[in-house]
Amino acid sequence: MIVTVTANPSLDRTIELTSALDRGAVQRSVASSEQPGGKGVNVSRALIASGLETIAVLPGDASDPMLVALRAEQTPTAGLPIAGLPIAGLPIAGRVRSNITIAEPDGTTTKINEPGPQLTAADDAALIDLVVSHALEAEWVVLAGSLPPGLSPDFYVRVVLAIRAATDGPLPRIAVDSSGAPMKALIDSGVGVDLIKPNAEELAEITGLPDTFESDPDAAAAAAFGLIARGCRAVLATLGSRGALLVTADETWRATMPPIAAKSTVGAGDASLAGYLVADQRGDTAERRLAQAVAHGAAAASLPGSTMPRLDQTHPETADVQPLGRPAAR
């Protein structure tokens, strides 16, 4: 079982344009779609599409349009019946946010994200309790995305500590995919997690280094290795079309995929994390986990909106995985 936690979920509307975005002009769209989303939700959607057991924990009243859409969504999985996504929702007073994505024909995407509903101190405590109750039977817990107003930046730190305090047996492994103050609080706390998944911009933000990482994978590897010394057991750094890195205390690998015709990059990083977890659950080596991660990310980018790929739509066998050795921290 893999538990995902999305503290600030969203109902994502994607508008596909017929030409490049022209600010201040009136433009026509070729298509539009609306899907429930948020980083953790997307990871769960990709996991269930690959046939894995998962549950998405998130705040939101049962009647909220986002949760209604999430319960109604059905994911075809290769060789399996149509499956719905199991969710554990925490009733709150506010409405889950709505986000807008504008997709241009060349794959460029522009996102406009709302801040999210205001959560109370009681919501904070109840959400942590809900996460812990499901984490006790999980192999992985994925903490993903931004935090809504009302949750302090150390929310993820407190979730990690609460899980560890409540678990008598083997601890679930914990992956974190966030940015800004929540990720900084996690790294600065030194609590240590099993995996973090920054993109190039987030890696620069975490480390305080210039964002040249998509064009300089060696610099990205060195920056990620510096995070290993600060308590992260592994770093999966996604570098857009330049592939991804997997950095551990002992080794670093880089993986790239053949070029694709990108339709939307929304959710591609979430799909990459899901691919890594899929391969981990198979017992794959580090190299094959990274190959599945980039294969999932490429497949997601080739699909419209925030659609998550099925496992049979990914092609890890085409990934080029190369060892980079043990980098020096920056």
C-alpha positions as CSV (number, residue, x, y, z in Angstrom):
1,M,0.0,0.0,0.0
2,I,1.2,3.5,-0.9
3,V,-0.4,6.4,0.9
4,T,-0.2,9.8,-0.8
5,V,-0.9,13.0,1.1
6,T,-2.1,16.1,-0.8
7,A,-2.6,18.9,1.7
8,N,-3.7,21.4,-1.0
9,P,-5.5,19.5,-3.7
10,S,-7.2,21.1,-6.7
11,L,-9.7,20.8,-9.4
12,D,-7.5,21.4,-12.5
13,R,-8.9,22.9,-15.7
14,T,-6.7,22.6,-18.7
15,I,-7.3,24.9,-21.8
16,E,-5.6,23.9,-25.0
17,L,-4.8,26.7,-27.4
18,T,-4.6,26.5,-31.2
19,S,-1.6,28.9,-31.2
20,A,1.0,30.3,-28.9
21,L,-0.4,32.4,-26.0
22,D,-0.8,36.0,-26.9
23,R,-1.1,38.1,-23.8
24,G,-3.9,40.7,-24.0
25,A,-5.5,39.1,-27.0
26,V,-8.7,37.1,-27.5
27,Q,-7.9,33.5,-28.4
28,R,-9.9,30.4,-29.1
29,S,-9.2,27.0,-27.5
30,V,-9.2,23.7,-29.3
31,A,-10.2,21.8,-26.3
32,S,-10.6,22.0,-22.5
33,S,-10.8,19.4,-19.7
34,E,-11.3,19.3,-16.0
35,Q,-9.6,16.8,-13.7
36,P,-9.1,16.4,-10.0
37,G,-5.4,17.0,-9.2
38,G,-2.7,18.0,-6.8
39,K,0.7,16.3,-6.6
40,G,-0.2,13.5,-4.3
41,V,-3.5,12.9,-6.1
42,N,-1.6,12.6,-9.4
43,V,0.9,10.1,-7.9
44,S,-2.0,8.0,-6.7
45,R,-3.7,8.2,-10.1
46,A,-0.5,7.0,-11.8
47,L,-0.1,4.3,-9.3
48,I,-3.6,2.9,-9.7
49,A,-3.2,3.1,-13.4
50,S,-0.2,0.8,-13.0
51,G,-2.1,-1.7,-10.9
52,L,-0.7,-0.7,-7.5
53,E,-2.7,-0.3,-4.3
54,T,-2.9,3.2,-3.1
55,I,-5.1,5.7,-1.1
56,A,-5.1,9.5,-1.4
57,V,-5.4,11.4,1.8
58,L,-6.6,15.0,1.4
59,P,-8.7,17.7,3.0
60,G,-12.1,18.3,1.4
61,D,-15.8,17.8,2.2
62,A,-17.4,14.8,0.5
63,S,-19.7,17.2,-1.5
64,D,-16.8,19.3,-2.7
65,P,-16.7,19.4,-6.6
66,M,-13.1,18.2,-6.5
67,L,-13.8,15.1,-4.4
68,V,-17.0,14.4,-6.4
69,A,-14.9,14.4,-9.5
70,L,-12.2,12.3,-7.9
71,R,-14.7,9.6,-6.8
72,A,-16.2,9.6,-10.3
73,E,-12.9,9.3,-12.1
74,Q,-12.2,5.8,-13.4
75,T,-8.7,4.7,-14.5
76,P,-8.2,2.0,-17.1
77,T,-5.3,-0.2,-16.1
78,A,-3.5,-2.6,-18.4
79,G,-5.1,-6.0,-18.2
80,L,-7.3,-5.0,-15.2
81,P,-10.9,-3.8,-14.9
82,I,-11.7,-0.1,-14.7
83,A,-10.6,1.1,-11.2
84,G,-11.6,4.1,-9.1
85,L,-9.2,5.9,-6.8
86,P,-9.6,5.2,-3.1
87,I,-9.6,8.4,-1.1
88,A,-9.7,9.4,2.6
89,G,-11.1,13.0,2.8
90,L,-11.1,15.2,5.8
91,P,-14.2,17.4,5.9
92,I,-13.3,21.1,6.0
93,A,-15.4,24.3,5.8
94,G,-13.7,25.8,2.7
95,R,-13.8,24.7,-0.9
96,V,-10.9,22.9,-2.5
97,R,-9.1,25.3,-4.9
98,S,-9.4,25.5,-8.6
99,N,-6.3,25.8,-10.9
100,I,-6.0,26.7,-14.5
101,T,-3.5,25.4,-17.0
102,I,-3.0,27.0,-20.4
103,A,-1.4,24.5,-22.9
104,E,0.2,25.8,-26.1
105,P,0.6,23.6,-29.2
106,D,4.4,23.2,-28.7
107,G,3.8,21.8,-25.2
108,T,4.5,25.0,-23.3
109,T,2.2,25.2,-20.2
110,T,1.3,28.2,-18.1
111,K,-0.3,27.5,-14.7
112,I,-2.4,29.8,-12.5
113,N,-2.8,28.3,-9.0
114,E,-5.1,29.5,-6.3
115,P,-3.8,29.5,-2.7
116,G,-6.3,27.0,-1.4
117,P,-8.9,27.1,1.5
118,Q,-8.0,28.4,5.0
119,L,-7.5,25.5,7.4
120,T,-7.9,25.7,11.1
121,A,-5.7,24.4,13.9
122,A,-8.3,21.6,14.4
123,D,-8.0,20.8,10.7
124,D,-4.2,20.6,11.0
125,A,-4.4,18.1,13.9
126,A,-7.2,16.0,12.3
127,L,-5.3,15.8,9.0
128,I,-2.1,14.5,10.7
129,D,-4.2,12.0,12.6
130,L,-5.8,10.8,9.4
131,V,-2.5,10.4,7.7
132,V,-1.0,8.5,10.6
133,S,-4.0,6.1,10.7
134,H,-3.4,5.1,7.1
135,A,0.4,5.2,7.3
136,L,0.5,2.4,9.9
137,E,-0.2,-0.1,7.1
138,A,1.8,1.6,4.3
139,E,5.1,0.7,2.7
140,W,5.5,4.3,1.4
141,V,4.0,7.6,2.4
142,V,4.2,10.3,-0.2
143,L,3.9,13.9,1.1
144,A,3.4,16.1,-1.9
145,G,2.6,19.6,-3.0
146,S,2.1,23.0,-1.5
147,L,0.4,23.8,1.8
148,P,-2.9,25.7,2.1
149,P,-3.3,28.8,4.3
150,G,-3.5,27.8,7.9
151,L,-0.9,25.0,7.8
152,S,2.5,26.1,9.1
153,P,5.6,25.4,6.9
154,D,6.7,22.7,9.3
155,F,3.6,20.6,8.6
156,Y,5.5,17.9,6.7
157,V,8.1,17.7,9.5
158,R,5.3,17.2,12.1
159,V,3.7,14.5,9.9
160,V,7.0,12.6,9.7
161,L,7.5,12.8,13.4
162,A,3.9,11.7,14.1
163,I,4.2,8.7,11.9
164,R,7.4,7.6,13.6
165,A,6.0,8.2,17.0
166,A,2.9,6.0,16.3
167,T,4.7,3.1,14.6
168,D,5.9,0.2,16.7
169,G,6.8,-2.1,13.8
170,P,8.7,-1.3,10.6
171,L,8.4,2.3,9.6
172,P,6.9,3.2,6.2
173,R,9.4,4.9,3.9
174,I,8.7,8.5,3.2
175,A,9.0,10.5,0.0
176,V,8.5,14.3,-0.2
177,D,7.8,16.3,-3.3
178,S,7.3,19.9,-2.3
179,S,9.0,23.3,-2.7
180,G,9.4,26.7,-1.0
181,A,9.0,27.0,2.8
182,P,7.6,23.5,3.4
183,M,10.6,21.8,1.7
184,K,13.1,24.2,3.4
185,A,11.6,23.4,6.8
186,L,11.9,19.7,6.1
187,I,15.5,19.9,5.0
188,D,16.5,22.3,7.8
189,S,14.8,20.1,10.4
190,G,17.2,17.2,9.8
191,V,14.4,14.6,10.3
192,G,15.6,12.7,7.3
193,V,13.4,11.1,4.7
194,D,13.9,8.3,2.3
195,L,13.4,10.2,-0.9
196,I,12.8,13.8,-2.1
197,K,11.9,14.7,-5.7
198,P,12.8,18.2,-6.7
199,N,12.8,19.5,-10.3
200,A,15.6,21.7,-11.5
201,E,14.1,24.9,-10.2
202,E,13.2,23.4,-6.8
203,L,16.7,21.9,-6.5
204,A,18.2,25.4,-7.0
205,E,15.7,26.8,-4.5
206,I,16.6,24.2,-1.9
207,T,20.3,24.6,-2.3
208,G,20.5,28.3,-3.0
209,L,22.5,27.6,-6.2
210,P,21.9,29.1,-9.6
211,D,19.3,27.2,-11.7
212,T,21.6,25.9,-14.5
213,F,20.8,22.3,-13.7
214,E,18.9,21.3,-16.8
215,S,21.9,22.2,-18.9
216,D,24.4,21.0,-16.4
217,P,23.5,17.6,-14.9
218,D,26.9,17.3,-13.2
219,A,26.1,20.4,-11.2
220,A,22.7,19.1,-10.4
221,A,24.2,15.8,-9.2
222,A,26.6,17.7,-6.9
223,A,23.8,19.9,-5.6
224,A,21.6,16.8,-4.9
225,F,24.5,15.1,-3.2
226,G,24.7,18.0,-0.8
227,L,21.2,17.1,0.3
228,I,22.2,13.6,1.1
229,A,24.6,15.0,3.8
230,R,21.6,16.8,5.2
231,G,19.5,13.7,5.9
232,C,17.9,12.8,2.6
233,R,18.6,9.1,1.8
234,A,18.0,9.6,-2.0
235,V,17.2,12.4,-4.4
236,L,15.3,11.9,-7.6
237,A,15.8,15.2,-9.5
238,T,13.8,15.6,-12.6
239,L,15.4,17.8,-15.3
240,G,12.6,18.2,-17.8
241,S,13.5,17.1,-21.3
242,R,17.0,16.4,-20.0
243,G,15.9,13.4,-18.1
244,A,16.4,12.8,-14.4
245,L,19.1,12.0,-11.8
246,L,19.0,9.5,-8.9
247,V,21.5,10.4,-6.3
248,T,22.4,8.3,-3.2
249,A,25.2,8.3,-0.7
250,D,27.1,5.8,-2.8
251,E,26.3,6.4,-6.5
252,T,24.6,8.7,-9.0
253,W,22.8,7.8,-12.2
254,R,21.4,9.9,-15.0
255,A,18.6,8.7,-17.3
256,T,17.3,10.2,-20.5
257,M,14.5,9.2,-22.9
258,P,14.2,9.5,-26.7
259,P,12.6,12.8,-27.7
260,I,8.8,12.9,-27.6
261,A,6.0,15.2,-28.9
262,A,5.0,16.8,-25.7
263,K,1.3,17.7,-25.2
264,S,1.4,18.8,-21.6
265,T,4.1,18.8,-19.0
266,V,1.5,19.2,-16.1
267,G,1.9,16.2,-13.8
268,A,5.0,14.8,-15.5
269,G,7.1,15.1,-12.4
270,D,4.3,13.4,-10.4
271,A,4.2,10.6,-12.9
272,S,8.0,10.3,-12.6
273,L,7.8,9.8,-8.8
274,A,5.0,7.2,-9.3
275,G,7.2,5.4,-11.8
276,Y,10.0,5.2,-9.3
277,L,7.6,3.8,-6.7
278,V,6.2,1.3,-9.2
279,A,9.7,0.0,-9.9
280,D,10.6,-0.1,-6.2
281,Q,7.5,-2.2,-5.5
282,R,8.8,-4.7,-8.2
283,G,12.1,-4.9,-6.4
284,D,14.0,-3.2,-9.2
285,T,17.6,-2.0,-9.0
286,A,18.3,1.7,-8.6
287,E,19.1,2.0,-12.3
288,R,15.7,0.4,-13.3
289,R,13.8,2.5,-10.8
290,L,15.3,5.6,-12.5
291,A,14.5,4.2,-15.9
292,Q,10.8,3.6,-14.9
293,A,10.7,7.1,-13.5
294,V,11.8,8.9,-16.7
295,A,9.6,6.5,-18.8
296,H,6.5,7.5,-16.7
297,G,7.4,11.2,-16.9
298,A,7.8,11.0,-20.7
299,A,4.6,9.1,-21.1
300,A,2.7,11.7,-19.0
301,A,4.1,14.6,-21.0
302,S,2.9,13.0,-24.2
303,L,-0.7,12.9,-22.9
304,P,-3.1,15.8,-22.7
305,G,-3.8,17.8,-19.5
306,S,-2.8,16.0,-16.3
307,T,-3.6,12.5,-17.6
308,M,-1.5,9.8,-15.9
309,P,-0.2,7.0,-18.1
310,R,-0.9,3.3,-17.7
311,L,2.1,1.1,-17.2
312,D,1.8,-0.3,-20.7
313,Q,2.1,3.2,-22.1
314,T,5.6,3.6,-20.6
315,H,8.8,2.3,-22.2
316,P,11.6,2.1,-19.6
317,E,13.5,-0.2,-22.0
318,T,14.2,2.8,-24.2
319,A,15.8,4.8,-21.3
320,D,19.5,5.5,-21.5
321,V,20.8,5.1,-17.9
322,Q,24.4,6.1,-17.2
323,P,26.4,6.0,-13.9
324,L,27.9,9.3,-13.0
325,G,30.0,8.1,-10.0
326,R,30.0,9.7,-6.6
327,P,29.8,13.5,-7.0
328,A,31.4,16.1,-4.6
329,A,28.8,18.1,-2.7
330,R,28.2,21.7,-3.6
